[in-house]
Amino acid sequence: MRNPVSVLLFIGALLLLLIFGRMVTKPEPTYDLELLKERYPSQHVASVDHSKLPALQGKFDKPSDVTRACVSCHTERHKELLESTHWKWEREAYIPGRGVTYAGKKNLINNFCIGIGSNEQSCNRCHAGYGWEDNSFDFSKWENIDCLVCHDNSAVYVKGIGMAGYPEPDVDLSIAAQGVGLPTTWNCGSCHFFSGGGNNVKHGDLEVALVQTTRDVDVHMGQDAGQMQCVDCHEAENHKMLGKMYSVSSSNEGRMNCEKCHGPVPHETSILNEHSVKVACQTCHIPEFAKVNATKMHWDWSTAGKLDENGEPMEIVDENGNDTYLSIKGSFVWKKHVQPEYQWFNGTADHYFLGDKVDTTQVIPINTLFGEYSDPASKIIPVKVHRARQIYDCSNNTIIQPRLYAVSKGEGAYWKDFDWDIAARLGMEAIGEPYSGNFCWVDTKMNWPVNHMVSPADKALSCEDCHTREDGRLAALTDFYMPGRDRNKTIDVLGLIIILASLAGVLTHALIRIAASSRRGGGK
């Protein structure tokens, strides 16, 4: 049973908040929920039938011919794409301690498949272009922009595995070109759902289930709810989309936020709106992620390389079809219905840049989300933390970018030849970083902010999920005082005084009412 004094102090703190809450006018929600419900389920009707355009008739021999046809009408769009992060895979940003940097997939790594250096043929399947197979790729050649990966609505367009962004050879480019339109959730998901090597591997809140789902999984995208597409929130101006993934982004610009639609005071009660000063909407409204399919939570590269009795790569899967071991990648831990971890975040981040030295006495952060309670720009956000054990140079103290992918054996790629030393040497050589010839293993962690799989309001977190003495959601955040969780002598005494004063006030008021009633009765 909980300590009665603690319960009284918690009640006192709530009374104090309610007293101050009553002192302000009841806020009106800054959005019209019914209008939002009307707006987003409506089907977009295209104003142009691309199947009738002369430029898209006939047969296309290669995908760059489709791009040329697109640009013949959309005359300046290719220039916008050349400046977009979907094309450049890097952003200019200021990072404290580093200064102005260019950060992105070109020079950052993760703790999943590690990075693109020397693996471009495989990784760049998700690049919005054709032919980026090594570091000689020409980023000024607009003909190699892939318009179809984002705009094909025909469902026939598929990028090829290990083809450096080119589509499968049997794709009918004419059908795809004539069937273009606004990007759908499937267009976005064809890359973002499968990043890391499979469905829901990386993000935990982005997966194929969102294409056809219910409001319990995501209140915005559910077919029985908002029926929203990705681009309803992630709008684009000149092909620069709102929203960032902080695995590769650093600055607090071009971000998406809930207030864009829901306004700064979305609740009818003051006390909830006051929480939003320091608590992100997602913190309460995404109590769990990986609601439908599991997500990877741990990846151990050090166990990779075991072969079966015939000397062939192995695969071990669990009862749900998730691979728990692959010879080419190692061991995995998958989880479903995952409770997020929570961190302060002010919208800026740092990353491990290729060549950075590491302190192997601690778990290495692959990315760092900046923020703290005293920072006015910081809010508590929910995070998926992916933990891994990966290869590093134990003489140079740098994380290794190995060569993993090749078409054939004998090219030194680990996924074909299973030799870490050769794969490390070739990978580091490709990115221009030294390799000592000595490799070891190091534990890493990586933060993935959770923004999707928003639950209905009646399934959001309640007060006691956080304001509790034991095992509260925010137990790990100890740099601030939270009523009901923390003890502070001054505040505890103040709370007790408020309780006693409130009781005294109620009792005095009752006695006065009784005395007044008696006088009125006596005068009749």
N, C-alpha and C positions, 0 to 999 in steps of 0.2 A: 504493500500500500504506500502511496506517495506521502511525503511529509506534509501534514496539514498546514504548517507555516508556509511552505513553498507554494501551496495552492492559494493561500490567502494573498501572498505577495504577488502571484501571477494575476489574481483577480484585481488587486489594487492597481497594477500596471495597466491592465485593460481599462479599468475605470478612468485612469488618468488620460489614456488615449481617447476614450469616448468623450470625456469632458472637453478636451481641446477640439475634438472632431465636431462637437455640437456648436462650438464658437464660430465656425465658418459656415457659409451658406452651402446647402446641399448641392453638389455639382451636378450639372446636366451632362450626360454622356455626349461626347463630341462627334458622334457618328450616328447614323441611322441604320440600325441593323437590318431593317426590312428592305431598305434601298440596296444595301450590299447583297442581300439574298437574291434580289431581283436582277442585279447587274451581272453577277458572275456566272450563274448557270446558263445564261443566254448563249446560244450557239453563234460563233462568229460566221458571218456570211461574206465570202470573198467578193470583192468588187470586180475582179478580173478572172476570167477563165483561161488559165495558161495553156490549156490543151488546144486553144484556138489561135494562139500567137504564131505568126509565120516563122519567127526565129527559132521556135522549138519543134518545128516539123522536121521530119526526116530522121536519119540515123546518126547517132553520135559515136564516132570511133574511139574516142578517149574522153575521160572526165573533164579535162581542161577545156575541151570544146564546149561543154555545157556551161562552164564558167564564162567563156567568151560570149556565148549566146545571152546569158543573164546580163552581162555588162552592156550589151548592145542596147538594152532598154533601160536598165538601172545604171545609168552612166557613171555615177560617182560612188556607188556603194563599195566598190573594190578598194577605193582609197581609204574609206572608213575601216574596212576589215584589216588593212595593213597596219593600222594603228591600234587594233584591239588586242586585249590580252588573250583572247581565244586563238589569235594568230601568232603573236609574239612570244607567248608563254613567259612573260616577265613584266614587272611593273617597276617604275621608278618610285622610290619611297625613302623617307628619312627614318632611320632606325637609331634610337639612342645608343651611343657607344660605337656606332659604325659610321654614322653620317649618311649621306645620300648614297643609296645602293640601287642596283637593278636586281630584283629578286623574283624568282620563278622556277619553273621546272628545269630550266637550263642549268642552274647552278645550286639548286637545293635538292635535298633528298627526303625520303620518308622512311618509316620502319616497316613498310610492307614489301613491295618489290624494289625498294631502295631508290632507284633513279634512272633517268633516261640515257645517261652517258654510255655509249657503246651499245645501247639496247634500243636505238631509235626505231629500228624496223618493227619491233613489237610494241613498245610504249606509244609510239606516235600514230597508232591506229586511232587514237582519240584526238589527234591534232586536227584543226579545221583546215586542213590542206592536204596536198598530195606530194609524196616523194621525199619527205624529210627522213632520210635513212642514215645520215651521218652529219658531222659538223660542217660540211660544205654546202648545206642547204641555203638557197638564195631567198631571203625573206622579202626581197623587193619584187619578186616575180609573181605578180598578181594572178597570172593564169593558173597558178597552182592553189588558189583558194578553193576550198570545197564548200560550195553553196548548198549542195544537196543534203549534207549530213544534218543541217539544222532545219531545212525547209521542205524536204521530201515528205509529202503526206500520202504517198501511194503505197507505202509499206514494202516496196520492193528493194529499197536501197540498203545495202549492208557493206560496211567496211571489212576488208579482208584481214585475216590474222597474219601477222608478220609481213604485211605488205606496205609498211611505211605510210599508211593513210589512204592508199588506193582502195577502191571498192572491189568486191569479189568480181572475178572475170565474167561471170554469167549474169551480172546485173544489167537489166535493160535500161540504159541511160535515158532513152527517149520517154519511156513511161514515167520514170522518176522526174525528169525535167518538166513534163507536162502536168505533173501532179503536185507541184510545189504550192506552199501556202505558209501561213503563220506557223512558227514552231509549236509542236505539241509536246506534252509531257514525255511521250516516247522519244521524240527527237532529242530532248535534253538527257533523258535517262539512258539512251543508248551508250553514252559515255559515263555519265555520273552515277548511274546505278551499278555499273560493272567495274568501276575503277578498283585496282588492287587485285584483279584476277578473277572476279566472280560477283554474283549478285549480293549486294549489301555488305561486301567485305570491309570497305573503309568507313563509310559514314555512319552506318547504323540506323539512320533515319531517312535514307534514300534508297529505294529498291523498287523492283518491278511491281510489287503489290500496289503501289500508289497509282498505277495506271488505271486500275479498276478496283476501287476500294470503298469503304464505308466511313461514316463520320466518326465511328469509334477509333478507327486507325488514324484518320486525319480529317478534322472537321472542315478544312478548306477544300480538300481534294476529293472527299467522299462523294459518291454518286447520289447519295441520299442527303447531301449537304450542299456545299458551295460549288462542287463540280469545277473547281478552278484548274487551270493549266499553269505550268511553271511561270510562263511569261506574264500572267496576270499580276504577279508580284514583282518578278524580276524583269521589269520593263527595260527597254533599250532606247537610247538616243544615239544616233549615228553608230549603231552596232556596239556601243559601250553599255554593258548591262549592269544594272544595279545588283549588288550582292557580291560577297567575296568569300572565298574559302581560306581560312587562316592557316592552312597547311603551307600555303605559298604566298600569302598576302601579308602586308605589314602595316599599312597606314589606315587611318580612320577616315577614309573617303569612299564615296560610292557604295556605302553600305545599305542593306535593306533593314527596315525595322517595322515592327507591328504598328507603331503609331501612324505610319503612313496612311493606313485605312481606318484604324480604330481610334486615332486621336490620343492626346496626352492624358485625358481623364476618361477612360473607357468604362469605369465602374460607377454604379449609382451610390456607393458608399465611400465617404471620404477616406476612411482608414485603409481601404484597398488601394485607392489612387495614391495615397501617401507612400505605400510600399514601392510603387513604381519608380520613386526617386532613386532607390538603391537596388531594386530587384527587377531584372529583365522579365518581360511577359512570359518568355519561354520557361523560366524557372518554375513557375507554378502550373503552367498550362501544358508542359510536356513532362509528366511524372515518370515516363518510361519511354524507351525507344526499342527498336528491333521487335515490334509488336507482332509481325507476321512471320518473317524469316529471321533466323539467327544472324549475328554479325561476329566478325573476328575480334577477339579481345586480347589475344596473346599469340605471338608468332616467334618460334624458336628456330632460327636458321642453323644453329650449331648441330642440330640432329639430322640435317639433310645428308643425302649421299648413300643411304642404305639401299642396297639392291636385293632383289629376290634371288632365289636359288639358281635362276637362269642368267643372272647378271643383268636383269632388266629393271627399270624403275618401278617402284611400288606406289600404290595408292590405297589408303585405308579411310573408310568413310563411316560416319555414325548412322544411327537409325533414321536420321532425317536427311541423309544424303550429303551432309557436310564433310569435307575432307579433313580428317584429324591428323593425317600424315601424308606427305608427298615427298618422294625421293628428291625431287628437284628443289623443294622449298623448305622442308622440315616439318615441325610439329605445330599444331594450332589448337587454340581453345576458342570455341564458339559459345555464345550466350544469346538467349532470347528474353524478351521482357526485362531489359536491363535498366536499372536505376542509374541515372547520370551521377557523375561527380560534379562538384560545384566550385567555381573559381570567380574571383574578381576579374573584370575585364573592362578596359577603357577603349577598346577598338584598335589598339596597336599591338604589334607582336614582333618578336625576333625569331631567328631560325638558325639551324646549323647550316653554315655555308661550307661547301666542299673545300677542304684544306684547313678548316678550323681545328685547333688543338682541343683535345677532350681530357677531362679529369675523370679517370676511370675508378676513382674511389667512390663515386656516386653514380646514380642512374643518369644517363645523358639525356637532356631534353632536346628532342629534335626540333621542337618549336616551343616558344615561351609566350604565353599570353600576359601582357602587362596589365596591372591594375591593383588597387588596394582600397580599403575602406576610406582612407583620408583623401583619396583622389575624387574630386567632384564629378569627373566623367565616368567613373567606374560603377558598374552594376554587377550583381551576382548573376552568372549565367550557368546553364547546364552543359556539361562536357562529356563526350566519350573520350576516355583515356586509353589509347592502345599501347600496350607494352610489348617489347620484343627483345630478342637477343640476336645481335647481328655482328658482322665481321668488321674488325678494325685493325689498323696497322699498329702493333704493339711496340714498335721502335719509334715511329714518327708521331704516335698518339693522334692519329686522324682516322675518321671513319672511312672505310673503303667503299668505293663505288665499283662493284665487280661487273665483269661482262657476264650476263646471264643468258642472253638469247643469241642463237645462230640457227641457220637453216639446217646445217649438217654437222655431223661429228667432225672433230679434227680442227675446228676453228677456235678452240679455246674457251667456248662459252660453257658456263657451269651446267646449264640445263641439258647439255649434250655430253660433255666430257667428265663432269663430276671431279674437277681438279680445282680446288679453291685457290691455290697458289698461281696457277696460270690465269684463271679468271680475274683474280685481283690485279695482276700485273697488266693485263690487257685493258681492263676497265680504267685503272688509274692513268695509264698511258693515253687513253682516248680523251680524258678530261684535262690532261696536262698537269697532273699532280704526281709527286714522287711516291714510290712504293719500296719499302725496305727489304721486302722478301720475308718478313715475319708478320704473321697474322694471328690474332686472338679473337676472343668474343667479349662483347660488352652489352650490358643491359641498357635499353633506351625506353623512352616514353614519348608519346605524341598526343597533342590535344586536338580534338575535333569538336568544335562547338555544335550543339544540337539545336536545330531550328525547325525541323519538320516533324510529322506525326503529332500534330497538335490535338490534344484531347478536348472533348466537349467540356463546357464549364462545370457540369456536375461531376466530372471526373478529375478536375484540377486538384492540386494539393490543398489541404485544409490547414487551419492554424496549427493544430497539434503536430503536424508533420515536421514542423521546424521549431515551434515554441515548446519544446519538451526537454526535460533534464537529460534523458538518456536516448542515444541512437537517433537523434534528429537528423533531418536531411542536411543541415548546415553545420554539423558538429565539427567538421574540419576547418571551418572558417572561424578563427578565434581572435581576430583583431578588432572586434566590436562587441558591445553589450547587447544581448538579445533577451527581452523579457521572457520568463518561463524557462530559460535555459541556463542563464548565468547568474552568479551571485555577486552583488556589490553592496557593501555595508551601507553606504550612504543612500543608494537607491532603494535598498530593502527597507531602511528606516522610513524613508519618504513614502514608500508604498504603504507601510503599516499605518503611518499618520493619516494618509488619504483615506484608508479603509475606516479607521476609527472616526475621522472627521465626517465621513459620509454617513456612517451609522448614527453618529451624534446628531447630524443635521436632520436625518430622517426621523429620529426619535423626538427631537425638539419640535419639528413640524407637526408630528402626530399629536404631541401634547397640546400644542397651541390650538390645533383643530378641535381637540376634545374639549378644551376649556372654553373656546368660543361657542361651541355647540351647546355647552351647559348653560352659558349665560343667556343665549337666545331662548333656550327652553324655559329658563327660570323667569323670563320676562313676560310670558304669556298669561 
